[in-house]
Amino acid sequence: MSTSPAIARIDLVKRPSRPPAALTARQAAELREEREPKPFLKWVGGKGRLLSQLTPLLPPGVARMRHVEPFVGGGAFFFARSPARALLSDVNPDLIGTYQAIRDDVEGVILNLEILAQGHSKEAYYGVRSDYNASLGDTSTERAAQFIYLNKTCFNGLHRVNKRGEFNVPVGTYVKPRILDEGALHAAHRALAGVEIRCAGFEALVQDARPGDFVYFDPPYEPVSETARFTAYAQGGFDQDAQRKLRDVYRELDRRGARLMLSNSDVPFIRELYSDFQIDTVAAPRAINCDGRGRGKVAEVVVRNY
């Protein structure tokens, strides 16, 4: 595919591994460091800053349960817990493909991401975005590297697609974005070892979930107002009908004996949907708002069946 002269095309390479001599002293030290796993992606609605409020709400005996997340997103809760057994899923195929690539071939992802990081510029960003939307990353590691690069350099780490499923977020205004964090990727690789990772909707849990599982739902939130609506992280969005279907799945899994926790906006619609269950409130920082005056803390609900 030919590209406009104004758009820089970065060609990715396929190499099995990096020669040890190519490592700088800093990189070698970073690779030796056994870092705690944490999200390697920016993600709207990520739970990193809510962990201190969510952890006390976990069910007794959760350490012995399989951890199931059907809206894995940035995976903050999963990485913080690092459970021995887990099933992670999402409807975003490129997000899931990235997790699978980190689990299965982290070195391949790092090699390709390093090339993108070294060539980063505003023009390069739009070239990579064009290639990404044209599915020109022809291996799982190339595609994953493109996904991480765009996530680290786009506006506010936002993942948004249009009706054709094309990623359409503009470049961010970062001066020196940290595109490649090898230590974080290696830590994520270790945490994901042996984890089942699927591209599937939450409805699949009706077949997959088992009694004794701990299931954490973190769906696209019901907007607190019409102007606050942001549910286009995946093609098709997530409307009130989807929220009702999710509630029905929640009820079915409750009937089967799974332990359930769900996060969502503190709005009357959500409280009514889950009125049969325990509802707690937490205070969450607002992460995405073009008007800085609108940032602050907002109430969220945590719905539990225990």
VOVO-689572 format. One record per residue: z, x, y of N, C-alpha, C in turn; residue in three letters. Coordinates in steps of 0.001 Angstrom, whole numbers, plus 500000, padded with zeros to 6 digits. Layout:
BEGIN
ZXYZXYZXYALA;...
! end
This chain:
BEGIN
500000500839498817500000500000500000500000500880501240MET;499105500622502195499038501402503405500057500884504389SER;500548501753505255501541501353506237501043501675507625THR;501564500977508612501207501211509997501644502608510398SER;500860503321511254501267504658511699502634504650512371PRO;503024503480512917504320503407513612505489503322512654ALA;505193503069511383506260502897510401506283504090509470ILE;507376504762509399507496505930508535507789505481507117ALA;507028505984506161507230505663504750507957506827504102ARG;509053506551503471509803507579502765509550507421501283ILE;508942508428500679508652508374499254509853508887498481ASP;510304508101497522511437508483496692510933509287495501LEU;511805510073494934511422510930493830512243510578492615VAL;511753511010491476512456510779490224512825512139489651LYS;514103512483489719514589513727489152515796513425488299ARG;515913514034487134517021513684486251518379514088486783PRO;518471515201487491519762515652487983519540516699489057SER;520572516973489834520487517984490882521035519298490358ARG;520327520392490575520853521686490134522179521973490824PRO;523143522516490099524447522792490695524360523637491954PRO;523385524551492049523276525430493203522978524663494477ALA;522461523439494350522100522666495540523314522032496203ALA;524449522052495568525652521432496118526284522327497181LEU;526661521731498300527440522464499282528889522486498827THR;529691523321499462531110523388499104531785522041499318ALA;531431521350500419532031520048500698531651519036499629ARG;530362519034499231529907518092498208530579518365496875GLN;530715519644496522531354519980495252532805519525495237ALA;533509519735496357534907519302496433535002517789496353ALA;534058517099496990534075515633496980533841515095495572GLU;532954515765494824532670515315493472533858515550492538LEU;534638516597492817535796516887491967536944515927492247ARG;536973515387493453538082514528493853538040513208493094GLU;539135512847492476539234511580491754539654510493492737GLU;538716509964493452539025508971494469539271507607493854ARG;540090506832494526540307505456494100539032504658494363GLU;538640503795493442537417503012493668537592502028494816PRO;536537501841495562536527500895496665535080500446496867LYS;534853499402497640533478498951497854532611500051498463PRO;531422500215497932530488501187498487529447500505499377PHE;529569499183499543528693498410500409529511497715501489LEU;528907497530502658529475496627503649529130495218503202LYS;530051494278503377529753492922502912530475491898503762TRP;529722490970504311530316489907505118531293489110504249VAL;532495488914504744533494488182503979534191489022502931GLY;533965490347502948534638491208501991536155491084502096GLY;536843491244500980538278490964500930539162492196501087LYS;538595493311501521539382494524501638540614494372502504GLY;540483493640503618541611493493504540542512492310504192ARG;542209491648503095543056490535502653543812490850501370LEU;543617492039500835544200492360499532545719492228499533LEU;546353492614500636547818492541500679548317491101500642SER;547476490157501038547856488744500979547421488084499671GLN;546337488570499072545848487972497836546603488473496610LEU;546970489739496611547604490315495425548876489577495005THR;549768489200495939550966488460495513550658487090494908PRO;549446486604495098549079485284494580548444485351493191LEU;548323486549492634547753486695491293548669486047490257LEU;548088485563489154548916484896488141549751485882487334PRO;550873485465486813551662486328485927550822486753484728PRO;550968488015484319550236488500483160548775488792483414GLY;548359488888484684546942489063484987546390490383484439VAL;547247491391484284546781492682483787546200492576482385ALA;546608491558481622546093491395480256544853490503480210ARG;544470489932481350543357488980481377542035489663481704MET;540952489068481240539627489512481659539389489051483100ARG;538921489962483933538662489661485343537222489176485477HIS;537038487969486020535708487377486149535465487035487613VAL;534332487511488159533956487187489539532501486735489565GLU;532240485466489843530863484972489892530197485117491261PRO;530938485570492280530376485877493602530865487275493966PHE;530400488296493284531044489602493381530902490218494764VAL;529791490024495465529641490577496808529934492062496848GLY;530813492477497767531168493889497867532168494348496823GLY;532780493414496106533648493766494983535008494324495356GLY;535517494031496552536790494629496984537940494285496038ALA;538017493033495613539112492615494732538987493301493369PHE;537766493356492846537542494022491562537932495492491638PHE;537437496211492648537724497642492735539208497903492956PHE;539876497048493719541303497238493945542096497068492654ALA;541661496151491811542375495893490565541939496838489447ARG;540650497225489438540096498072488374540553497604486993SER;540246496352486641540733495804485378540069496465484168PRO;540749496406483044540209497004481821539002496241481306ALA;538970494928481535537851494097481088537377493239482251ARG;536058493153482420535563492383483563534148491879483309ALA;533848490752483947532506490177484016532224489916485485LEU;531206490587486027530823490431487418529433489817487487LEU;529252488854488376527934488233488503527695487788489932SER;526438487505490235526019487029491548524582486555491399ASP;524135485694492324522751485220492263521794486170492962VAL;522307487163493670521465488120494376520992489192493394ASN;519715489177492996519268490112491961519333491577492380PRO;519110491863493663519150493255494096520578493771494212ASP;521505492915494578522913493312494552523336493646493128LEU;522999492771492196523359493009490796522639494235490246ILE;521358494394490591520630495578490153521257496859490673GLY;521805496808491880522474497984492448523748498309491679THR;524547497293491377525746497533490568525384498105489195TYR;524349497565488580523941498060487267523471499506487343GLN;522737499834488407522246501205488563523392502177488802ALA;524393501773489588525563502632489797526316502820488490ILE;526426501776487700527103501877486405526346502786485447ARG;525017502653485416524222503290484367523620504637484751ASP;523330504863486040522664506100486458523023506440487893ASP;524288506727488135524726506981489503524055508207490093VAL;523774509226489273523128510427489802521723510125490300GLU;521007509266489580519672508884490033519706508153491360GLY;520700507284491536520848506575492810521151507571493926VAL;522044508503493675522437509484494686521252510337495110ILE;520446510772494161519294511606494485518331510879495412LEU;518032509637495114517106508873495948517723508509497294ASN;519018508195497305519686507835498547519794509044499469LEU;519951510216498903520020511426499720518732511628500509GLU;517605511362499895516320511497500580516212510500501727ILE;516615509274501476516587508261502527517529508631503672LEU;518706509138503350519678509505504379519148510634505258ALA;518502511609504641517983512742505402516842512333506326GLN;516089511311505963514952510885506775515237509714507681GLY;516518509340507839516833508113508577516458508196510048HIS;515825507149510527515529506916511934515232505432512070SER;515079504964513290514743503559513488513417503226512828LYS;512437504092513001511119503854512400511198503900510883GLU;511983504851510360512121504955508907512774503710508328ALA;513747503166509045514433501951508581513431500838508321TYR;512553500587509277511604499488509106510567499792508034TYR;510275501072507830509406501435506718510047501151505371GLY;511330501502505241512057501234503994512200499729503793VAL;512505499011504860512639497553504740511329496915504287ARG;510206497402504820508898496878504414508641497147502932SER;508927498362502492508746498709501080509679497891500190ASP;510914497712500635511898496936499874511407495505499686TYR;510918494896500757510442493515500665509160493394499845ASN;508398494479499767507188494475498942507471494917497517ALA;508760495140497188509185495564495844508490496855495422SER;508445497821496355507775499077496049508705500120495435LEU;509979499809495325510867500696494576510661500408493096GLY;509954501285492394509505500920491046510456501356489944ASP;511635501831490291512668502072489285513970501461489784THR;514892501235488882516163500621489270516943501504490232SER;516867502834490073517608503722490966516977503761492352THR;515656503707492443514995503672493746515351502395494495GLU;515277501287493789515583499989494404517038499942494864ARG;517939500460494058519353500490494425519576501369495648ALA;518894502515495711519029503394496866518530502705498127ALA;517417501985498038516924501238499182517938500186499629GLN;518516499488498673519488498441498981520690499028499724PHE;521232500137499229522391500763499861522016501293501244ILE;520847501922501356520400502458502646520304501355503692TYR;519652500258503349519512499157504293520878498572504658LEU;521757498462503682523095497938503919523873498817504900ASN;523725500125504774524487501055505608523910501214507011LYS;522650500840507212521998501113508494521559499855509234THR;521666498680508598521251497454509279522344496962510211CYS;522053495957510996523008495402511949524223494826511227PHE;525383495405511494526672494913510988526768494831509469ASN;525893495534508744525938495455507284525615494079506757GLY;524882493308507542524584491914507206523496491846506129LEU;523696490995505129522629490752504153522132489327504351HIS;520894489221504856520321487912505153518861487918504721ARG;518433486824504111517042486716503685516431485455504277VAL;515102485481504451514402484298504955514013483397503789ASN;513246482348504081512886481383503047511990481989501971LYS;511337483087502277510506483780501273511322484798500482ARG;512620484868500771513468485814500063513375487222500600GLY;512822487399501799512654488734502381513859489103503242GLU;514327490309503080515426490838503885514923491025505313PHE;515584490407506297515036490412507656516026490854508729ASN;517048491605508351518055492058509319517515493274510078VAL;517665493308511406517182494467512168518068495688511975PRO;517567496821512413518316498067512311519555497999513186VAL;520620498642512758521842498702513544521762499772514618GLY;522796499856515429522806500804516547523747501977516289THR;524014502275515030524919503364514689524334504715515108TYR;525190505599515599524738506924515994524554507819514772VAL;525582507885513936525511508704512721526086507914511551LYS;525352506953511022525877506165509904526082507029508668PRO;527176506781507961527397507502506709526671506754505597ARG;525484507197505323524617506507504373524975506882502942ILE;525245508143502715525540508627501365526982509094501285LEU;527770508420500464529153508803500185529252509006498674ASP;529015510233498247528958510516496814530284510228496121GLU;531378510550496784532676510299496172532894508822495892GLY;532509507971496850532673506532496662531778506021495541ALA;530567506545495456529652506102494402530136506550493023LEU;530661507767492927531186508220491640532427507419491234HIS;533279507099492202534462506297491895534056504903491423ALA;533046504317492077532547503009491652531939503092490258ALA;531231504170489983530636504376488656531703504380487570HIS;532811505063487821533885505105486830534512503720486650ARG;534697502995487754535314501670487655534418500676486935ALA;533100500866487054532148499922486464531814500241485005LEU;532291501359484494531991501733483110532479500642482156ALA;531583500146481336531939499129480360532025497717480900GLY;531775497534482199531852496204482802530546495448482549VAL;530660494174482203529495493320482031529045492828483401GLU;527782493075483742527248492738485061525997491897484871ILE;525992490693485437524881489761485217524380489179486531ARG;523087488890486571522517488105487658522528486652487193CYS;523459485884487736523619484494487303524396483730488358ALA;524199482425488387524940481570489291526292481212488718GLY;527133480635489551528484480288489116528474479254487994PHE;527393478472487892527314477448486852527374478042485452GLU;526938479292485315526936479939484003528339480110483439ALA;529345480031484297530716480194483813531130479081482862LEU;530450477951482937530780476858482020530573477324480570VAL;529603478204480354529383478771479021530160480065478796GLN;530400480834479883530913482198479722532427482326479769ASP;533085481505480583534525481684480773535298481243479537ALA;536428481920479310537248481642478138538679481349478551ARG;539430480672477719540859480477478011541543481827478195PRO;542374481926479199543063483185479449542336484111480393GLY;541085483808480779540388484600481791541041484376483151ASP;540968485406484015541288485222485420539974485203486181PHE;539681484074486830538414483908487542538698483821489037VAL;538064484722489792538205484696491251536879484270491875TYR;536908483162492588535728482628493269535793483004494755PHE;534751483651495239534651483975496664533266483550497146ASP;533006482249497210531662481755497527531349481896499008PRO;530090481670499397529802481525500829530688480422501390PRO;531329480699502504532325479774503039531690478558503698TYR;532405477444503595532034476273504369532245476612505845GLU;531241476391506704531395476772508114532479475960508806PRO;533166476612509724534198475918510495533581475101511624VAL;532296475369511918531548474592512906530075474787512610SER;529215473990513220527783474124512991527260475465513478GLU;527827475995514556527359477277515079527864478449514247THR;528824478199513371529385479279512553528716479372511193ALA;527680478581510980527075478531509646526393479847509303ARG;526850480497508234526171481669507680526273481601506161PHE;525250481042505550525248480941504088523932481427503502THR;523106482131504293521781482536503837521787483932503234ALA;522878484298502554522908485600501911521965485642500721TYR;521598484472500198520641484378499102519673483248499410ALA;518469483378498856517449482365499101517953480997498628GLN;517851479998499502518317478663499146519622478277499800GLY;520420479289500258521654478984500963522725478396500061GLY;523771477839500682524906477287499947525472476146500779PHE;525041474918500479525417473773501289526592473014500665ASP;526904471837501207528054471077500710527843470565499289GLN;526607470296498921526356469914497527526723471060496590ASP;526407472282496998526772473450496182528298473593496125ALA;528973473322497228530434473384497217531008472356496245GLN;530421471178496189530905470149495256530652470570493804ARG;529492471163493534529197471636492175530180472730491768LYS;530524473585492732531497474634492451532854474014492124LEU;533261472999492868534517472313492576534511471729491162ARG;533370471184490737533270470623489391533428471707488324ASP;532829472881488568532997474004487637534459474442487622VAL;535081474487488772536494474859488874537348473919488025TYR;537105472621488138537860471651487344537650471851485848ARG;536401472135485459536116472311484030536811473559483488GLU;536804474638484253537463475859483794538981475688483762LEU;539500474890484680540927474565484647541257473826483357ASP;540405472886482988540624472117481764540604473025480539ARG;539817474093480605539682475002479459540790476042479371ARG;541616476151480396542742477075480303542560478410480984GLY;541534478553481829541385479780482607542327479735483808ALA;542732480905484293543520481017485515542545481232486671ARG;542656480399487710541630480337488748542200480584490138LEU;541456481334490935541767481543492347540457481436493125MET;540485480727494242539285480530495057539622480697496521LEU;538760481404497255538905481558498700537831480747499407SER;538196480175500558537214479443501360537808479198502741ASN;537005478582503602537468478257504949538567477200504894SER;539453477253505850540497476228505966539944475090506819ASP;539164474230506172538565473071506842538859471833506000VAL;538868470645506606539215469429505857538351469197504622PRO;537068469507504699536175469280503565536643470040502329PHE;537002471312502494537447472126501362538812471663500875ILE;539712471358501777541035470876501363540921469573500569ARG;539993468718500953539808467468500218539232467736498832GLU;538259468652498736537657468964497437538701469431496430LEU;539651470232496895540608470864495978542024470304496145TYR;542111469065496542543423468465496813544303468361495570SER;543705468451494371544488468366493138545139469695492756ASP;544883470753493534545349472082493160546265472668494245PHE;546910473769493877547764474494494816546912475146495901GLN;547244474913497168546491475495498277547448476291499157ILE;547161477584499288547904478467500186546990478859501351ASP;547591479382502399546827479798503576547067481271503861THR;545981481996504174546070483396504576545353483551505915VAL;545663484630506629545041484911507928544037486032507754ALA;542769485743508034541699486713507807541061487125509125ALA;540719488420509268540008488848510472538580488340510449PRO;538078487944511585536686487513511699535827488763511807ARG;534831488884510947534073490127510870532727490081511571ALA;532041488931511577530694488864512135530693487912513314ILE;530426488469514497530299487630515680529646488474516761ASN;528541488000517307527845488781518321528622488800519633CYS;529524487873519816530348487819521009531722488364520668ASP;532051489540521175533308490178520824534514489337521139GLY;534415488425522117535557487585522461535897486617521329ARG;534928486382520413535159485451519318535818486083518115GLY;536030487391518170536661488057517046538160487824517062ARG;538764487868515904540197487638515813540539487214514407GLY;541653486516514235542066486061512910541854484565512769LYS;541381484190511601541160482780511304541867482449509993VAL;542219481191509823542897480761508603541882480540507486ALA;542247480976506285541471480703505085542407480095504054GLU;541842479319503143542643478782502052542426479595500788VAL;543455479638499970543387480214498633543817479110497680VAL;542892478676496834543134477567495905543450478140494530VAL;544551477683493942544952478192492610545281477022491685ARG;545145477272490393545503476235489411546771476621488649ASN;547582477472489225548822477902488580549931478041489608TYR;
! end
